Amino acid sequence: GDIQSIYSRADILEQFNLPMPRTWNEMIAQVKQLTNGADVDWNDDGEPDYGICAYGGNSFFFNHIASVMQSKGPTQGTLFDLDTLEPLCNNTAFKTAALEFAEFYRYGPMGLPPVFRWQDSERLRFLNGRCVFLLDWSDMTAAFNASVYRDSIAMIPLFPGSTHVADENGELISCADYPEECPYAVTYEDGLVVNHAAYMPVSWTGAVSAQIPPRRRQALYKFFAYLSQPDISIMDVVDDLTGANPYRFSQLELEPWVAVGFPPVATQRMLDSVNSILKVKNQLPSLRVYNTNAYTVLYDGVVNSAFNTSLNIDDIVRKLYEDLDALTDQVGRIRQLQLYRSNLGLPPKSFDEEVFVSDGARYAMIAVASVCAALTLAVAVLVIVKRKVKVFHFASVNYCLGILLGAVLCFVAVILYSVEPTTGSCTSALWMVMVGISLMLGTLFAKTYRAWRLFDNQRLSKVRLRDIDILPVVLVVVGLALVILVVWTAVEMPTPTPTKDGVGDDEYIVVCNSSNNGLAFFITTVCYFGVLLLVACLLGFKTRKAGEAFNESKTLSLVVYNLTQVLIIVLVAVLAIDDPTGRYVLVTIALMFGITVTVGLLFLPKVWITIKGRGDEVAVSRFAKATAHKNRTRSGTTPGSTTSTPSNNLDPRAELNTVVTQIFDSSEV
C-alpha cells in the first residue's frame, strides 16, 4: 500500500531548536520562522533554497482535510454525506483546510502553485538539501540512501493533524473542548490535543482473469505468490526504482535495509514512522466509486484555485459543490451512494420504498406497442402474399419488408423499455431502437436512391440497379449505427441505475442509464439521425419529378418532418424533464407515434389500393401524362387515336417515366 508522509531535515530543526511539527499550522509556522521571508541556503551551494518541497496531488489534499473533516474513524464519511451523497465541502471547516493547504505551497520553489510542481524535480531538490520539508510517498525511504543528507532525513511520525475538527454543521470546534468529538485524538505532553488522520489512497493488487484456463490461472497465482514472498518482495521495497512501499510487517524490520547499505539510525526512524502511520485508527480509505478520477480532478482544481489569492474561497468551494453534485447525478446518485458506503465498510442504505414508473402507464404502452407490432407484421405478410401486385412490386418488396422489420424492432424496444429494468432489457432496448430506425431510414434511402439514379439519367445510358446493387446503402446506414452502439455498450453499457430524481425523499426509482458518458453518446446518436434526415430531404428533392409509381418524395418529406419532431421531443424529454413517469410516457408515445405514422404514410395507401383490388392499376406520373397529352395535341392526334406520337416530340423526362414503367412491368425484372 502507499503511505503519504512528510519528511524533514532533522539537523535543521535541531539547529533552530524546533520539534517535529504535530499540526499543519505548526509546520507552516516553522517554515515561516526558518525562511523569515528571506533567501536561505541550506546546502551551501550559493543558490537560494526553500522551506518546503511538494508536488501537486489531490491525495495529499485529502490527507490534510481528513484531519479536519474526519475525527470519528473511517465510517464517518469525510467527502460526502452518508445518506444523500451531498458533498461535504461548502462549509467553514473545508474552506479553512483548503486555505491552509494552499498556504503550505507558498513556501516552495518560486511560489509555484501545485499544478506546476513535478514529483521528480521536488524529490531531487529535497535529496540535494534544498528544502526543510518534503511531502511525498513512503517509497522515498529507498531513495534517501543515495543522498549525502541521508543521516539527517527523518519522517514525521504522524501526518500533521488539526486541533479543530468539523462538527455536524461543518463548523470548527476544538478537540480540547469537545473530546467526545475527537475519540482518536492524541494528547501531547504539553496538553495539545491533535486529531490525526491517515489517508490510504492506493492499494496495489494483482488480478487474474476468470476466463482463462484453470492451469494458467493457477500458474499466475503462483507467480503473484512468489513475488510476495518475504525474501523476494523485500528486494522490490529497498530498490528506489520500483516505487514499492513497505507492505509486509517483515519489511518494517531494520536488518534487510541495513544489509543493502542503508544507514541504521535514519532508516529505523523512518520505519518507525511508517509503522505508526499504519496503526492510526482514524484512517481515510481511498475514494472508490464510479468514475473516481473525475471526482478527484475537481479537488485538484480547488487546491490550485485556493492558491490564487485573487479568487474568493466561497466562490471556489461553491463551484466545487455544484460540480461534484452534478457529476453524482450524471453517474447515478443511489448507485454511487451504495458504493461509497460499501467502500467505508457500511451496509447499503435502505430506503423506505422503491418506486417504479406508473404501472398503468407501463401496461398501456406495452399494450399499444404490441398492437402496433402485430399490425406491422400483418402488413409485412400482405406485402409477401401480394408481392407481384404492381403497387408493391414497383416499391421493391425486399426493401418494403426492411422498413417494416425496422418498425417492429422499434415497437419491441418500447416493450423492453416498459418492463422492470435489467441490464439485458436496458441494452436490448437501446440496440433495438437504433437498429430499427437506421434500418427504416436505410431501406428508404436505398429505394429513393435507385429512383434518383434512374430518373435523373437524362442521356438514357444503361443503368442496372437490382436490389442487391443498392444493398450497400442500407449496410452503410445500419453499420454506422452499429459502430455507435458497439462503442457505447463497450464503454458504458446501459444498466439499471437507482435515482432520486422526481421522487420523494425516502424513495428512489430504477431507470436505464449509461452513467458518465451516456449523454454524450445520446447526443451523438441524435446528431447521426439528424444527418440521415437531411440526406433524406436531399433525396426527396432530387426525385420529386419521378414517376408516381416510384416517386415517394412527398411521402419522404412527411416522414422526415414526422421523425424530426420525434427527435426533438425525445431530446427535450431526456434533457429537460425530471419526472421519470412523465419522461417515460413522452419518449414512448413520441417513438410509437413517429414509427406508426411513418409506416402509415408509406404503406396505408398501398394496402388500401390492394384491398380495393386496384393494386395493378399503376400509371405513369401525371407529369408524363400531361406532357404526352400536350404533345399529342400539338401533333393533331386525339386521345383515342391509334396513331403513335413520334418519340422525339415527347418531353425526355416523360418518355423516361414511360420506359422505366415498362421495364419494371416486364417479366424479366
Secondary structure, DSSP 8 states (H G I E B T S, - for coil): ---EEEEEEHHHHHHTT-----BHHHHHHHHHHHHTTS-B-TTSSSS-BEEEEE---HHHHHHHHHHHH--S-GGG-SSB-TTT--BTTSSHHHHHHHHHHHHHHTTSGGG--GGG--HHHHHHHHHTT-EEEEEEETTHHHHGGGSTTGGGEEE-SS--BBSEEE-TTS-EEETTT-GGG-TT-EE-TTS-EEB--EEE---------TTS-HHHHHHHHHHHHHHHSHHHHHHHHT-TTT-----SGGGGSHHHHHHTT--HHHHHHHHHHHHHHHT-SSEEE---STTHHHHHHHHHHHHHHHH-TTS-HHHHHHHHHHHHHHHHHHH-HHHHHHHHHHHTT------SEEE-S-HHHHHHHHHHHHHHHHHHHHHHHHHHHTTTSHHHHTT-HHHHHHHHHHHHHHHHHHHHHHS---HHHHHHHHHHHHHHHHHHHHHHHHHHHHHHHHHT-TT-------TTTSHHHHHHHHHHHHHHHHHHHHHH--EEEEE-TTS-TTEEEEEEE-TTSHHHHHHHHHHHHHHHHHHHHHHHHHTTTS-TTT--HHHHHHHHHHHHHHHHHHHHHHHH---HHHHHHHHHHHHHHHHHHHHHHHHHHHHHHHHTT-TT-----HHHHHHHHHHHHHHT--TT------GGGS-HHHHHHHHHHHHHHSTT-
